[in-house]
Amino acid sequence: MIADNSKDFDLKSFLANLTTHSGVYRMLDKHGEIIYVGKAKNLKNRVNSYFSKGAKDSKTLMMVEQVARIEITITPSDYEAYLLENNLIKQHRPKYNILFKDDKSYPYLVISRDKFPRVSFYRGKSAYKKGQCFGPYVSISSVKNTLNIIQKIFPIRQCENSYYKSRVRPCLQYQIKRCLAPCVGLVSQEQYDEQLAILKKFLAGKFSSVLEEISAKMYQASEDMEYEKAQVYRDQLVILRKLQQQQIVDIQEDKTFDVIGIYMQDSYASIALLQIQNGDVVADRHWSIDAKGQDKTSIMHAFLSHFYLGDEIRNIWPKNIIISKVEFADITDLMNSISQKIGQAINWIVAPAADNLKWLKLAEVNARQKLNIYTSSKSQYQKRLESLKEFLELEKNIKRIECFDISHFQGEATIASCVVYTDEGEDRKSHRRYNIKDIKAGDDYAAIHQAVSRRVSSGLEADNLPDVMIIDGGKGQIHQAEAVFREFGIQDKVQLVSLGKGVERISGKEKIYKGFDDTEYTLDEHNPGFLLLRQVRDSAHDHAIKGQRKKVSANRQSSIIEEIEGVGPKRRKALIMYFGGWQELSRASVDEIAKVKGISKKLAQEIWECFH
């Protein structure tokens, strides 16, 4: 059912005919953009409440004024309504909903779906598409540490599939007993699957069960006089028991719980989530949001839906969840839906006793600290935006800034980076890089022209041009961008500005040029607007350098073998097939290289010298 607040729309009739079923409603503005998504047990009562008389906060009043259309979806149950609401909020990010954004993208351990699976780490919630996931882990270092531990205990492969498929002999990992070499058929499917099953139990936190199973297998192998096999199990036990003594791994499902603390100040709120296992904080995560017109219960409701009904991946779900004091009755239905999704009963603790109260206080202290940092940073950033707006003499507030920088290696592997800042701060997900092609080596002017041209072309098509475009460079660079602006006729749509170090090349003394204005400007190095220009410029520079290094590294890896005289395509292929890649080839001795078909001892020596 769709309601349209146009001239012929009868709001009274629409509200009177709404269903009393449960479902989800979407409010749209005159442009067809979804501005709010909500869920209701009774759609008729809930939607009518927005247009009835009664006290409403300013945010709700402002939203209702913008509603031009309402769409509803009836769902078979309250649970489906929660799921649909959560998915629609994540998909459309309506401006009047409470939106949560993780302060980082957490890494997971993933066991792939290959015949002989590999274990690796993957960052982000799309990890589940890669295979069976375990995590999330607190940091990259923690997940890499776990991978190192796994490799010492469980001889499961960690190599990329491209490397795995090209092997014709076992690699070094097999020789040091850290891989079973399934790549060359040195292990049966049954033996590999056995180790994999134990590894999965280990990652699921069933540590005691793993110890018992390996002990039983060791004794059985001894009784069967398979002493070499028994020794492998014994070595695994030795490492596992050392870990147990160090208390690195000791997770029990019934001792895991989440603690959620909320702290509110003015129109902002911060949520801290602590994940506790065996009395230790194993992960802490934070969200800070603008919460104008919201109370603690509505924020808690939105967060629980976002986190537990979303696409979060966890191998161990808590049996206890401790939360800040809220109106319990208002979130009871949501709690039941969460238990249904997770597939287990959850003990919700809203007023914890002394034993658990310390964890809630810790979460709330964390939330308060994070909010102080968030509001301070936000305030400083807004001052910088306002100062830049004043310097550029803009009438409207700055909503989006983009900055271009060029990087190359001795004229080759040219990369243009484009970083994005919004009125909320850096938008890393919108950063991108352009591979610059068909230009003269080292021609920064042509590179800027090409990159800006590609960005403006796509921006006009997608209607997402920035308010301000910064070019890293001086007059020459900004003139190239000006030429592009003239080509596309956007001189009055985007404010162009460049930032260059000038002849002196002293940081803090940069020269500033505005688009279509040859005047050279300078600002005090402590000026907030100038600090923002430098901040964005430096971010673009770092982004360009990283991209350029990746490109150079990739080019070197593919070209180093091609440059060896006497090694044509057939011999290069033979070398790659034998060693599995240039890295393994670079580590090989002259004698090992000479074992490759078609490679003489003399040629092997020349190949070896290219790497050393």
N, C-alpha and C positions, 0 to 999 in steps of 0.2 A: 504494500500500500504506500502511495506517495502523496504527500501534501505539498502544495506549491503556494507560497504566500504571494501570489500575483493578484492582479486586479479581480479576477473571477474566482479567487479561492475563498471558501467559506470556512474559516478556522473553527467556528463554533460547531458546524456540522461535522467536520473532520474529527474533532475531539469527542463528539457525542457518539460517533460510530466506531471508535477504536475498540479493538478486542481486549478482553480481560485475561488473555493467555499470557504466559511468560514469553520473553523475547528480548530483542535488542533494538534500540532506536538510534537513528543517526540524524543529526541536525545539520543542514547544509545552508550556506549563505547564497546570495544572489549570483555568485560566480560558479555555483555548483561544487564548491569546496566543502568537505566535511569539517565542521568546526567543533563537533562534540559527539561522542559515542557513549551510550549508557545502556545499562541492563536493568530489567524490571521483572519482578514476579507477576505483576499485573500492569500491562502496558497502558491500559486506559487510565488508571489512577496516577501512574508515574508521569506520563507525558502531560496529562491535564494539570498536574501540580505546578508546572513551569508557567502556565498561563492563568492560574487562579490568583485571587487576592491573597495577600499574606506577606510576611517578612521574608525578604530575599537579600542576599549579599550583592554588592555592586557588580561583582564578576558575573553572576547569574543574570542580573538585569541587563548588562551589556551584551551578553551572549544572546538572550531572547530577542533583543532588538534586531540582531543580525540574521535571525532565522528566516529563510525564504522557502525552505522545503524540509519535510521530515520523511524519512524512510524507516520502515520497521521490518524486522524479520522475526517470525514466530518460531520458537524452538520447542522441541518435545519435552525439555526439562530445564530446571534451573541450572544444572551442571553444563549443558550445552550452551546456555545463554552466557555463562561466565567465560567459556572458552572462546565463543564467537566475539564477545566484547573485547577480550584481551587481544585476539588476533587483529581485529579491526583497528584498535588503538595503535598497535605496533606498525600496522601497514600504512595508516593514514596520518598518524601523529597529529590529531586534532589540537588546535591551539588552546581550547578550553578544558581539555583533559589534563590530569596530572600525569606528566611524562617523566619516566625514569631513564637515566642514561648511565651505564656502568662507567666508572672512572678508568677502567682498563679492560682489555679483552684477555680473558684467562686461558692458559694453556691446558690441554688435556693429553693424556696418553691414549693412543689409539691402536687397537689390534685390527689389522686390515682383514679384508674378506678373501684374500688369496688362498689358493690350495695349501700353500705353506706360508701362513700369515707372517707379516713383519710387525714389530712393535716400534712406534715412533711417537713424536709429540706433534700436536697440531694446535694452533691458536685460534680461538673463536668458537662460536656456538654451532657452526656448520660442521664441526668435527664429526658429528654422528653420521654424516653422509659417507665418511671415509671408512667406517667400521665400528667395532664395539669400543665405547669410550669409557675412560676412567678419569675421575677428577671432579671439578677443576682443581688445579694446583695453584698455590699462592703466587708463584713466580716462575719465570723461565729457568732460573737456577735450581729451584726445587724439583722441577720436572726432569731436568737434565741429570741431577743427582740421582733421582729414582731410576732413570734409564741406565746410568752407570752401575747401580746396584743390581738391577735386573740382569745386565750383561754378565756380571760376575757369577750370578746364581743360575740363571736359566739360559741355556744356549739357543735362544730364539733369534732369528736373523733381524737386523735393524737396517739393512741396506735398502737403497731405492730399487724399485722394480727394474729399471733400465739396466742397472749394474748387475742385479741378480740374474736377469735373463741372458746376459752376455758372457757369463762365466763358463770357462772350459776346464778350470781347475779350482780347487779351494783357495780362498783368500787367507790372509794372515789371521783373521778372527778364528778360523777353524784350527789353525796351528797352535794357537794359544788357548784352545778349548772354550771359546766364547761363542761358537756357532756350530751347528750340526751339519753344515754344508748341504742343505737340501738342493742347492743350485746344481750340484753335480751328482745327485742321487746317492749320497753317502748315509742317508738316514731314511728309514721307512716312514710312511704316513702315520702309522700307529705310534711309533716312538716319538715323532714330532708332536702329534696331538696330545700325547701323555704329558709332555713338558708344558705344552700350551695350556692345558687344563689346570695344572698346578699354578702356573703364572697368573691365570685369571683369578684364582682363589686368593693369591697373594695380593693382587691389586684391589680385590674386593674387601680386603681387610681381615680375611679369615686366617690370621697368622697361626694360631694354635692348630687349626685343621691342616694347614700346610706342613707344619712340623711333624704332626702325627702321620700324615700320609707318606712323607719322604722317609721317615724312620721305618715305617712298615715295609716300604719298597726296598730299603737297604737290607733289612734282615731277611726278607724273602730272597733277594738276589744272592746273599751269602749262603743261605740254605741250598739254593739251586747251584751253588759253586760258580756263579757268574761274578767273579771277584772284581773284574774291571768295572762292571756296571755298579756294583756295590760301592766302589770307591768314588764314583761320580756322585752318588747319593750322599755319601759321607761328606764329601767336599761341600755340597750344597748345605748340609746341616750345620757344618762348622761356621759358614758365613752367616747363615740365618740366626744362629745362636749369638753370634757377636752383635748382630743388629739388635737382637732382643735385649742384650745387656746395655747397649747404647740407647735403648728406648727410641730408636728411629722409627720403627714400625711396630705398632701394637694397637690395632683398631678392632673394636668389637661393636657390632651393630647396635646392641641395646644400650650402649654408653655414648651414643652420639646425639647431640641436640643443637638446635639453632637458637640464637638469641637475637632479637630484633629490638633495637632501641631507637626512639625518635626524639629529636630535639628541635623545637620551633622558636624562632625569633623574628619579630616583625612579620614580613611577608615571605619568609624563607623557612625551609625545613630541611633537616638532614636525617638520613636513615643509616644506621650502622648495623651490619649483620655480622655476627661472630659465629663461626662454626666450631663447635667444641667436640673433641674426641678424647675420652679418658682423662678428663680434667685439664686438657691443654687446648689452647686456641690454635687451630691448624689453618684457619683462613679468616681474614676479615675483609669486608667489602663495604663500600660507602656510596651513597647517592645523595646529591644535594639538588634541591629543586626550588623553583618559585612556587609558593603555595598561598598566594593571595586568595582570601575568601574561603580557605579550607581549614578544617579542624583536624585534630590528631586522629580521630577515628576514620575520617574519609581518606586521609593519607595512608594510614595503615591498611585499609581495605584495598586501596589502589596498589599499594606495594605488594601485598600478599598475592593478589591476582597476577600482577606483572611477573613476580619471581617464581611462584609455585605452579601457576597455570600456563606459563610461557614455555619456551624451548630450552630451559635449563637442563643440562646433562649432569647427573650425579649417579655414581654407582652405589652410594650409601645414602638413603634418605633418613632424616632424623625421626625418632619415635616421640621426641619431645620438642616443642617449639615454645620458647618463652618470649613474650611480647610486652611492650610498654602498655600501661593501663589505658584501655579504651572502652567504649560502650560495647560490651561483649555481645549483646543481643543483635547488634547491627552487623556483625561479621560471622554469626553462627552458620548461616547458609553457605557462605564462602568457605569456611573451614571444612564443612562436609564435602564440598566439591573438590577441595584440595586432597582430602583423604581418598576420595574416589579416584582421582587422577593418579596419585602415587601408588594406590593399591594396598594401603595399609592404614590402620587406625593411628591417629596422632593424638598425643596428650598435649592439649593447649594449656599453657600456664600464663594467666594474665596477672595474677597477684602472687608472685613467687615467695616462698618461705626463705628463711635465712640462707640455706645452702645455695639456692639458685639466685637469690637477690643480688649477690655480689656480681654475677655475670651480667644481669640486666643493668646494674649501675655502671659496669665497665662499658657496656655497649652504648649507654646514654652519654657517658663522658666522651667516648670516641665520636659520637654523633655531634656533640657540642663543639669539640675541637675542630672537626672537619667543617662545620658550618661557619665557624669563625674565620677559617682560612678561605672558604668559598666566598663569603660576603666581602672580606677584605680585598681579595683578588678581583672580584666582580666590580667593586667600587673603583679600584685603581684603573681597571680596563675601561670602564665607562668614562672616566675623566680623560683618558688618552683619546678615546673616540671623539669626545666633545671638542678636545683641543685640536685634533686633526680636522674636524669639520670646520672649525673657526678659521684655521690657517688656509684651508682650501676654499673658504667662502661659499660653502654649500648651504642651500636652504633646507634641505631635508636631512634627517638623521641618516647616518651611514649604517646600512644593514649588511653589506657584503663587500669585502676587500679581496682582491686577487693580486698576487705578485709573481712576476716572471724573472727567472734567472737562467743564464746559459752556462753550461760546463762542458769542457772537452779535454781530451788527453792528447797534447801535442797536435791539436787540430783534428784529431779523429774521435770517434765515438761521442759525437755531440749530442747532448741532452738538454732539453729545455724543461725546467720545472715550473709548475704553477701551484702555489699554495693558497689556501682559502681561509679567511677569517670572517666571522659573522659578528653581529652585535653581541653574541654570547661568548666569543673567543675563537680560538683556533678550531677549525673543522677538518680534522685529519682525514676523515673518510672522503672528503671532496678533493683532496690533493691529487694531482696527477702529473705524469711526465709525458713529454713528446719526444719521440725519436726524430731528430732532424736529418733530412735526406736531401740529396742532390744540390748541395751548396759547396762552395769553395772551402777547403780546409781552413779552420780557424776564423771564418767570417761570422763574427758575432752579430753584426748588423742583419745579415741575411737570415740568421737563425732566429733573432727576435721577430723579424717580419713574418717568417713562416709560422712560428708558434702563436703569435698574437692573431694572425689571420685565421688559423685553424680554430682558435678559441672563440673569436668573435663570430665566425660563421656558425659554429654549433650553438653559441649563446643566443643568437638571433632566432635560430630554429626552435630552441627549447625555451625561449623567453626567460633566460636566467643570467643575463649580463650583470656584472658587478656594479656597485655604485662608484667604486674607486679601483683603478688598475695601476699598480706600481711596477715600474720597470727598474731592474737593478742595472744602473749605468748612468751615463751622462747624456750630453746633447745628441750624440750620434744615435744612441739606442732609442731615445724618446722620439726622435724624428722618424725612425722606422715605424714605431707604433702609431704616430700621427698619420703617416701615410696610409696605414691600414684603416684607421678610423675614417679617413676621408673616403677611401674606397667603399666602405660599407655605410657611410653617412651617419655615424653615431657620435659625432663630435659633441653633441649636446646631451647625450644619454649617459655617458660614462666619464667621470673625472680622471684624467690621465696625469700621472706624476712620476718622476724618476728620482732616484737617489744614488749618487755616485761619489766616490772618495776624492775626485778631483786630482790635480797634479800632485799635491802634497801627500795624498793617500793616508791621511791621519784619521783614525776612528774617532768619531765625535765631531769632526769638522767637515762632514759630507756636504756636497753641493746639491741643492734641490731645484728641480725644474718642473713647472706645471705645464700641462699639455697646451700647445699652441700659444705659448708665452715664453719668449727667449730670455726673460729676466732670470738671473741667478739668485736663488734665495738661500739663506742660511738661518738656522734656528739654534737657540741655546741648547747645548747638549743635554740639559736637564728638562727641556720642554716636553710635556707629556705627549704631544702630537708627534714630535720628533722621535721620542722613545718608541712609539708605536710603529712608525715607519721603519726604524732600525730593527725592531722585533720581527716584523713581517719579512723584511728583506733578508735577515739572517736565517730565518726559517726556510725561505725559498732557496738560499744558498746551500744550506745543509741538505735539503731534499734533492737538489741538483747534483751535488757531489756524490751522494749515496747512489743515485741512479747511474751516474757516469762510471763509478767504480764497478758496479755490477756489470755494466755493458763491456767495459774493458776486460774484466775478468773472464766473461763469457767468450769474448773474441780471442783472448789469449789461449784459453783452454782448447778452442777448436782449431787455432791456427798454428800452435807450436809444432805439432807433428807435421803439418803441411809444409813447413819451412825447411824440413830436413831434406837435404839433397839426396837423391837416389831412392826416396820413399814415395812411390806413386800411390794412386787411389787403392789399388789391390793390396799393397803392403800395409798401408795405413789401416785398412779394414781388418787385415789379419792381426795387426798389433792390438787394435781396439778389442777385437773378439777374444784374443788370448788373455789380455790383461784386464779387460772390462772398463777401461777408461785411461785418460792421460795421467791421473794421479798415481794409479798403480804402476803404470809404465815408468813414471818418474822415479819410483822407489826401487825398481828392478835393477839387478846387477847386469853386467855385460853378458855373463854366461846365460842368465835367464832370458834376456832379450834374444840371444842367438838361438834359442830353442824354437822360436817362432818360424814357421815354414816360410822360406824365401828370404830369411835374414841371415847374412853371413856374419862371421865373427868381426870382420872389419867394419861392416855396416852397423853392427850392434854397438861397437865402440863409438862410432860417430853419433848414433842416436843417444847413447848414454851421456856423451859430452854436451849435448844440447840441453840437458837438464841439470848439469852440474858445473 
